[in-house]
Amino acid sequence: MNISLTVEQEQIIQDVRAFVEEEVRPFATHFEEQQALPKDLIQKMAARGYLGATFPKKYGGLELDPITYGLFTEEIGKGDSNTRGLITVHVSLAGECILKWGTREQVEYWIPQMVQGKKIGAFALTEPDVGTDAKSVQTTYVKDGSNYIINGRKKWISFGDIADFFVLIASNEGKVTAFIVERERKGLNTSPIPGLLAGKASHIAEIELNNVVVPEANILGRLGAGFTYVVNTALDHGRYSIAWSGVSLAQAALEAMVSYSRQRSQFGKKLRTYQFIQGMIADAVTKTHAARSLCLRAGELRKNGDPEAIIETSLAKYYASKIAMDITIDAVQVHGGNGCYNKYPVERYFREAKILEIIEGTSQVQQEIIAGYGIKKYYTRRES
């Protein structure tokens, strides 16, 4: 698929590529070791408008269309998945939900501050015993005059330990509602989750809510419509971002694999000359190109407001996350023992790729969605 970008869009992609090469990629391992993204990096991203990548220009955002945003995500993801994760959570999950379902007051208060990095947003859906199934959330809310009281626990919340506010999902007798909950509210506490396979610098946390009081004005969307509207919006935007993240890891692993095979020799020959290595490279090239094409198609449909965009996004997320795993495994194999050593980035790519098969709906959830679509769309009644 041909990609036609304006001069402004092309400049943004070139700028983010240069930014990643200077400010992100060289420090990705350090971020993991410190288990944090530096505050100054987040502010540098804010100064360039990256924290408002898709937000309207009138609020200070870059107003990237879906295709440009996808290419933007790929560039950041090639440098570091934790940094890319901030964009996914802050922009695609929290920000897009506020833009689409927020009141004018909510949008005008939160979005400019999100762009400037003054307020970092996170999306709080997952719980210790509940994943993507938002209808089953156990965090509760009850009405108390003009306020609502929230109790419960959230887990695996990316950037939950540094977020200034949460788009938080709670339930009242099966009626799921989204709330904007500020960190400073009494009874809200976060604690970091150590010992993670990947996302070590993504400030992943558990949230406890003990009689947290929020005003009616903090409801996002309509009362009782949190699943139908807010959660589905978040998951759709999140899956699109994760699809491009799969492409970014696949591309980064491919480049590392090729570079290493051209430099490393075994038995007097460069690795790239061995047929089995060439086979891995050929598969990686093909799969990466195919995944990028799926993402571009999903982006084009999203740009045009096509209803097929949702299923195409699931297709892209499912395939890109799977091939990222395939290619990073092969990249580790090509590197041999060095592929298991964190001084080589393929070790990190391998761990990060696995996470993509789990977050924003596991591969198995995507299979169920895609199968349901295929069973309806491709049924043909024929005479026996």
C-alpha positions as CSV (number, residue, x, y, z in Angstrom):
1,M,0.0,0.0,0.0
2,N,1.3,3.4,-1.0
3,I,1.8,5.8,1.9
4,S,1.1,9.4,1.0
5,L,2.2,11.9,3.7
6,T,2.1,15.6,3.6
7,V,5.3,17.6,4.1
8,E,4.3,18.3,7.7
9,Q,3.5,14.7,8.4
10,E,6.8,13.5,6.9
11,Q,8.7,16.1,9.0
12,I,7.0,14.8,12.1
13,I,8.1,11.2,11.3
14,Q,11.6,12.4,10.6
15,D,11.7,14.4,13.8
16,V,10.5,11.5,16.0
17,R,13.0,9.1,14.3
18,A,15.8,11.5,15.2
19,F,14.5,12.0,18.7
20,V,14.4,8.3,19.3
21,E,17.9,7.8,18.0
22,E,19.2,10.5,20.3
23,E,17.1,10.3,23.4
24,V,15.5,6.9,23.6
25,R,17.3,3.9,21.9
26,P,20.7,4.4,23.6
27,F,19.1,4.4,27.0
28,A,16.4,1.7,26.7
29,T,18.4,-0.9,28.8
30,H,19.1,1.8,31.4
31,F,15.4,2.6,31.6
32,E,14.8,-1.1,32.5
33,E,17.6,-1.2,35.0
34,Q,16.2,1.9,36.7
35,Q,12.7,0.6,36.3
36,A,11.5,4.1,35.3
37,L,11.2,6.5,32.5
38,P,13.1,9.7,33.4
39,K,10.9,12.7,34.0
40,D,13.0,14.8,31.8
41,L,12.4,12.4,28.9
42,I,8.6,12.7,29.4
43,Q,8.9,16.5,29.4
44,K,11.0,16.5,26.2
45,M,8.3,14.4,24.6
46,A,5.6,16.8,25.8
47,A,7.6,19.8,24.5
48,R,7.5,18.2,21.0
49,G,3.8,17.5,21.2
50,Y,4.2,13.8,21.3
51,L,2.0,13.4,24.4
52,G,-0.8,14.8,22.3
53,A,0.0,13.0,19.1
54,T,-3.6,12.5,17.9
55,F,-5.1,15.4,19.9
56,P,-6.5,18.4,18.0
57,K,-4.1,21.2,17.3
58,K,-6.4,23.7,19.1
59,Y,-5.4,22.0,22.3
60,G,-1.7,21.9,21.4
61,G,-1.7,18.4,19.9
62,L,-0.2,17.2,16.6
63,E,-3.6,16.0,15.3
64,L,-2.0,13.0,13.5
65,D,-4.4,10.9,11.4
66,P,-4.4,7.1,12.1
67,I,-1.8,6.2,9.4
68,T,0.7,8.9,10.5
69,Y,0.1,8.0,14.2
70,G,0.8,4.3,13.3
71,L,4.1,5.3,11.7
72,F,4.9,7.5,14.6
73,T,4.2,4.7,17.0
74,E,6.5,2.4,15.0
75,E,9.4,4.8,15.3
76,I,9.1,5.1,19.1
77,G,8.5,1.4,19.5
78,K,11.7,0.5,17.6
79,G,13.6,2.5,20.2
80,D,11.9,1.3,23.4
81,S,8.6,-0.3,24.2
82,N,8.3,1.4,27.6
83,T,8.4,4.8,25.9
84,R,6.0,3.6,23.3
85,G,3.8,2.3,26.1
86,L,3.4,5.8,27.5
87,I,2.0,7.0,24.2
88,T,-0.3,4.0,24.0
89,V,-1.7,4.5,27.5
90,H,-1.7,8.3,27.8
91,V,-2.9,9.1,24.2
92,S,-4.7,6.0,22.8
93,L,-6.4,4.8,26.0
94,A,-7.0,7.7,28.4
95,G,-6.9,10.6,26.0
96,E,-9.0,9.3,23.2
97,C,-11.7,8.3,25.7
98,I,-11.9,11.8,27.1
99,L,-11.9,13.3,23.6
100,K,-14.7,11.1,22.4
101,W,-16.9,10.8,25.5
102,G,-15.9,13.7,27.7
103,T,-18.0,16.8,28.4
104,R,-16.8,20.1,27.0
105,E,-15.5,20.9,30.4
106,Q,-13.7,17.6,30.8
107,V,-12.0,17.9,27.4
108,E,-11.0,21.5,27.9
109,Y,-9.6,20.9,31.3
110,W,-7.7,17.6,30.8
111,I,-6.6,17.5,27.1
112,P,-4.4,20.7,27.1
113,Q,-2.7,19.5,30.4
114,M,-2.1,16.0,28.9
115,V,-0.5,17.6,25.9
116,Q,1.8,19.6,28.1
117,G,2.7,16.7,30.3
118,K,1.3,18.4,33.3
119,K,-1.2,15.6,33.8
120,I,-0.3,12.0,32.9
121,G,-3.3,9.7,32.3
122,A,-3.7,6.0,32.8
123,F,-6.6,3.5,32.0
124,A,-7.7,1.4,34.9
125,L,-9.8,-1.6,33.8
126,T,-7.9,-4.8,34.7
127,E,-8.3,-6.3,38.2
128,P,-6.7,-9.2,40.1
129,D,-9.4,-11.5,38.9
130,V,-10.7,-9.7,35.8
131,G,-9.0,-9.0,32.5
132,T,-10.6,-7.7,29.3
133,D,-14.1,-8.7,30.5
134,A,-15.2,-5.3,31.7
135,K,-18.7,-6.5,32.4
136,S,-17.3,-8.5,35.3
137,V,-15.3,-5.8,37.1
138,Q,-15.5,-6.1,40.8
139,T,-14.6,-2.5,41.7
140,T,-17.8,-0.9,42.8
141,Y,-19.4,2.5,42.9
142,V,-22.5,3.7,44.8
143,K,-24.3,7.0,44.7
144,D,-24.1,9.2,47.7
145,G,-26.0,12.4,47.2
146,S,-24.2,14.3,44.3
147,N,-21.1,12.1,44.7
148,Y,-20.1,8.5,44.0
149,I,-18.1,6.3,46.4
150,I,-15.7,3.8,44.7
151,N,-14.2,0.7,46.3
152,G,-12.0,-2.0,44.8
153,R,-8.6,-2.9,43.3
154,K,-7.0,-2.6,39.9
155,K,-3.9,-4.5,38.8
156,W,-1.4,-4.4,35.9
157,I,-2.1,-0.7,35.3
158,S,0.6,0.7,33.0
159,F,1.9,4.0,34.3
160,G,-0.4,3.7,37.2
161,D,2.4,4.5,39.6
162,I,3.0,8.0,38.1
163,A,-0.4,8.8,36.6
164,D,-2.0,12.0,37.8
165,F,-5.5,10.6,37.0
166,F,-7.2,7.4,35.9
167,V,-10.0,6.6,33.5
168,L,-11.3,4.0,35.9
169,I,-14.0,1.4,35.3
170,A,-16.4,0.4,38.1
171,S,-19.7,-1.4,38.4
172,N,-23.0,-1.0,40.3
173,E,-25.1,-4.2,40.1
174,G,-23.9,-4.9,36.6
175,K,-24.1,-1.2,35.4
176,V,-20.6,-0.4,34.3
177,T,-19.5,3.2,34.4
178,A,-16.2,5.1,33.7
179,F,-15.0,7.7,36.0
180,I,-12.1,10.2,35.9
181,V,-10.4,9.7,39.2
182,E,-7.6,12.0,40.3
183,R,-4.6,10.6,42.2
184,E,-4.9,13.0,45.1
185,R,-8.4,11.8,46.1
186,K,-8.4,10.4,49.6
187,G,-8.4,6.6,49.8
188,L,-6.6,6.1,46.5
189,N,-3.2,4.4,46.7
190,T,-0.9,2.9,44.2
191,S,2.0,0.4,44.6
192,P,4.5,-0.6,41.9
193,I,4.6,-4.3,40.8
194,P,8.1,-5.7,40.7
195,G,9.5,-8.8,39.0
196,L,8.0,-8.3,35.6
197,L,9.1,-10.1,32.4
198,A,8.9,-6.8,30.4
199,G,7.5,-3.3,30.8
200,K,9.9,-2.8,33.7
201,A,10.1,0.9,33.0
202,S,6.3,1.3,32.4
203,H,5.5,2.1,36.1
204,I,3.0,-0.8,36.2
205,A,1.1,-0.7,39.4
206,E,-1.8,-2.0,41.5
207,I,-4.4,0.5,42.7
208,E,-6.4,0.3,45.9
209,L,-9.6,2.4,46.2
210,N,-11.0,2.7,49.7
211,N,-14.2,4.8,49.9
212,V,-12.8,7.1,47.2
213,V,-15.3,10.0,46.7
214,V,-15.7,11.5,43.2
215,P,-18.3,14.1,42.1
216,E,-20.9,13.4,39.5
217,A,-19.0,15.7,37.1
218,N,-16.2,13.1,37.0
219,I,-18.4,10.5,35.2
220,L,-17.0,9.9,31.7
221,G,-19.8,9.3,29.2
222,R,-23.2,8.2,30.5
223,L,-23.9,6.4,33.8
224,G,-24.1,2.7,33.1
225,A,-22.6,3.0,29.6
226,G,-19.0,2.6,30.5
227,F,-18.6,-0.8,28.8
228,T,-20.5,-0.1,25.6
229,Y,-18.8,3.2,24.9
230,V,-15.7,4.0,27.0
231,V,-14.2,0.5,27.3
232,N,-14.8,-0.4,23.7
233,T,-13.3,2.9,22.6
234,A,-10.2,2.4,24.7
235,L,-9.7,-1.2,23.6
236,D,-10.1,-0.3,19.9
237,H,-7.6,2.5,20.1
238,G,-5.3,0.5,22.3
239,R,-5.3,-2.5,19.9
240,Y,-4.4,-0.2,17.0
241,S,-1.4,1.1,18.9
242,I,-0.4,-2.4,19.9
243,A,-0.6,-3.6,16.3
244,W,1.9,-1.0,15.3
245,S,4.0,-1.9,18.3
246,G,4.2,-5.4,16.9
247,V,5.5,-4.0,13.6
248,S,8.0,-1.9,15.5
249,L,9.5,-4.9,17.4
250,A,9.4,-7.1,14.3
251,Q,11.3,-4.4,12.3
252,A,13.8,-3.8,15.1
253,A,14.5,-7.5,15.5
254,L,14.8,-7.9,11.7
255,E,17.4,-5.1,11.5
256,A,19.3,-6.5,14.5
257,M,19.2,-10.0,12.9
258,V,20.5,-8.8,9.5
259,S,23.2,-6.6,11.0
260,Y,24.5,-9.4,13.3
261,S,24.5,-12.0,10.5
262,R,26.6,-9.6,8.3
263,Q,29.1,-9.0,11.1
264,R,29.4,-12.4,12.8
265,S,31.4,-15.3,11.4
266,Q,31.2,-19.0,12.1
267,F,33.4,-21.7,10.6
268,G,35.1,-19.1,8.5
269,K,31.9,-17.8,6.9
270,K,29.6,-14.9,7.6
271,L,26.3,-16.0,9.2
272,R,24.4,-14.4,6.4
273,T,25.8,-16.9,3.9
274,Y,24.2,-19.9,5.6
275,Q,20.9,-21.0,4.0
276,F,19.1,-21.5,7.3
277,I,20.0,-18.0,8.4
278,Q,18.7,-16.7,5.1
279,G,15.5,-18.6,5.6
280,M,14.9,-16.8,9.0
281,I,15.6,-13.5,7.4
282,A,13.3,-14.2,4.4
283,D,10.5,-15.2,6.8
284,A,11.1,-12.1,8.9
285,V,11.0,-9.8,5.9
286,T,7.8,-11.3,4.6
287,K,6.0,-11.3,8.0
288,T,7.0,-7.8,8.8
289,H,5.9,-6.5,5.5
290,A,2.6,-8.4,5.8
291,A,2.0,-7.0,9.3
292,R,2.7,-3.5,8.3
293,S,0.3,-3.8,5.3
294,L,-2.5,-5.0,7.7
295,C,-1.8,-2.0,10.0
296,L,-1.9,0.4,7.0
297,R,-5.2,-1.0,5.9
298,A,-6.7,-0.7,9.3
299,G,-5.3,2.9,9.5
300,E,-6.8,3.8,6.2
301,L,-10.2,2.4,7.2
302,R,-10.0,4.2,10.5
303,K,-9.1,7.5,8.7
304,N,-12.2,7.1,6.6
305,G,-14.5,6.1,9.4
306,D,-15.3,2.8,7.8
307,P,-17.1,0.4,10.2
308,E,-14.8,-2.4,9.0
309,A,-12.0,-0.6,10.8
310,I,-12.7,-2.3,14.1
311,I,-12.3,-5.9,12.8
312,E,-9.4,-4.9,10.6
313,T,-7.7,-3.5,13.8
314,S,-8.2,-6.8,15.6
315,L,-6.7,-8.7,12.6
316,A,-3.7,-6.3,12.6
317,K,-3.2,-6.6,16.4
318,Y,-3.5,-10.4,16.3
319,Y,-1.1,-10.9,13.4
320,A,1.4,-8.2,14.3
321,S,1.8,-9.4,17.9
322,K,2.2,-13.1,16.8
323,I,4.8,-12.3,14.1
324,A,6.7,-10.0,16.5
325,M,7.1,-13.1,18.8
326,D,8.1,-15.3,15.8
327,I,10.7,-12.8,14.6
328,T,12.2,-12.0,18.0
329,I,12.6,-15.7,18.7
330,D,14.5,-16.1,15.4
331,A,16.6,-13.0,16.2
332,V,17.7,-14.4,19.5
333,Q,18.5,-17.7,17.7
334,V,20.7,-15.9,15.1
335,H,22.6,-14.2,18.0
336,G,23.1,-17.5,19.7
337,G,24.4,-17.0,23.3
338,N,24.6,-13.3,22.8
339,G,20.9,-13.3,22.2
340,C,20.3,-14.2,25.8
341,Y,22.5,-11.4,27.1
342,N,21.0,-8.0,27.8
343,K,23.8,-6.1,26.2
344,Y,22.2,-7.1,22.9
345,P,18.7,-5.6,22.3
346,V,17.2,-8.8,20.9
347,E,17.0,-10.2,24.4
348,R,14.7,-7.2,25.3
349,Y,12.7,-7.4,22.1
350,F,12.0,-11.1,22.8
351,R,10.5,-10.3,26.2
352,E,8.6,-7.3,25.0
353,A,7.1,-9.2,22.1
354,K,5.5,-11.7,24.4
355,I,3.6,-9.0,26.3
356,L,1.9,-7.9,23.0
357,E,0.2,-11.2,22.8
358,I,-1.4,-10.6,26.2
359,I,-2.3,-6.9,26.5
360,E,-5.3,-5.2,25.0
361,G,-7.0,-8.5,24.5
362,T,-5.0,-11.7,24.3
363,S,-4.3,-13.5,21.0
364,Q,-7.0,-16.0,22.0
365,V,-9.6,-13.2,22.5
366,Q,-8.6,-11.9,19.1
367,Q,-9.0,-15.3,17.6
368,E,-12.6,-15.5,19.0
369,I,-13.4,-12.1,17.6
370,I,-11.9,-12.8,14.2
371,A,-13.5,-16.3,14.0
372,G,-17.0,-14.8,14.8
373,Y,-16.5,-12.3,12.0
374,G,-15.2,-15.0,9.5
375,I,-18.1,-17.4,10.3
376,K,-20.6,-14.7,9.4
377,K,-18.8,-13.1,6.5
378,Y,-17.6,-16.1,4.6
379,Y,-20.5,-18.5,4.9
380,T,-21.8,-19.6,1.5
381,R,-24.9,-21.7,1.1
382,R,-24.3,-24.2,-1.6
383,E,-26.3,-27.1,-3.0
384,S,-24.9,-30.5,-1.9
